[in-house]
Amino acid sequence: MFDPAFDMQSGVLTDRYKDRGVGDCGGARRWQWNGYDFRLLEYRAKSDCDGTNTAFPVIFEAPALP
């Protein structure tokens, strides 16, 4: 876990990482506390360090709970 942040109000834990200093590649994750464990909500990542600082594409997005 890199650069974690936890929002007590929403129960959301986030982290992000850079594969190099300019931040054009790396990833970001969001988890939701459910009272027992953390559930991964979203994972974004970009492995191509191409010099562009665009939003990382979604690799995984959890389905909505019923």
C-alpha positions as CSV (number, residue, x, y, z in Angstrom):
1,M,0.0,0.0,0.0
2,F,1.4,3.4,-1.1
3,D,0.2,6.8,0.0
4,P,-2.9,5.5,1.8
5,A,-5.8,7.6,3.0
6,F,-8.9,6.6,4.9
7,D,-12.1,8.6,5.1
8,M,-13.8,7.7,8.4
9,Q,-17.1,9.2,7.3
10,S,-17.5,7.1,4.1
11,G,-15.3,4.1,5.2
12,V,-13.3,4.4,2.0
13,L,-9.6,3.5,1.9
14,T,-7.6,4.7,-1.1
15,D,-4.0,4.4,-2.2
16,R,-2.0,5.3,-5.3
17,Y,1.4,4.5,-6.6
18,K,3.6,5.9,-9.4
19,D,5.9,3.7,-11.4
20,R,8.2,6.7,-12.0
21,G,8.4,10.2,-10.6
22,V,6.4,12.1,-13.3
23,G,3.3,10.1,-12.5
24,D,2.4,9.1,-16.1
25,C,2.1,5.4,-15.0
26,G,1.1,3.5,-11.9
27,G,-2.2,2.8,-10.3
28,A,-4.8,3.7,-7.8
29,R,-7.2,1.6,-5.7
30,R,-10.4,2.2,-3.6
31,W,-11.8,-0.1,-0.9
32,Q,-15.0,0.1,1.1
33,W,-15.1,-1.0,4.8
34,N,-18.1,-3.2,5.3
35,G,-17.8,-3.6,9.1
36,Y,-15.8,-6.8,8.8
37,D,-13.4,-6.4,5.9
38,F,-12.4,-4.1,3.0
39,R,-14.1,-4.7,-0.3
40,L,-12.2,-3.6,-3.5
41,L,-14.4,-1.1,-5.3
42,E,-12.1,0.0,-8.1
43,Y,-8.6,-0.5,-9.5
44,R,-7.1,1.8,-12.1
45,A,-3.7,1.3,-13.6
46,K,-1.5,2.4,-16.5
47,S,1.7,0.5,-17.2
48,D,2.8,2.4,-20.3
49,C,5.1,5.2,-19.1
50,D,4.5,7.4,-22.2
51,G,4.8,10.9,-20.8
52,T,1.1,11.7,-20.9
53,N,-0.7,12.4,-17.6
54,T,-4.2,11.1,-18.6
55,A,-6.6,9.4,-16.2
56,F,-5.6,5.8,-15.6
57,P,-8.1,3.4,-17.2
58,V,-10.3,1.2,-15.0
59,I,-8.9,-2.3,-14.7
60,F,-11.5,-3.6,-12.2
61,E,-14.8,-2.2,-10.9
62,A,-16.8,-4.1,-8.4
63,P,-20.5,-4.8,-9.2
64,A,-23.0,-2.9,-7.1
65,L,-24.3,-4.6,-4.1
66,P,-28.0,-5.6,-4.0
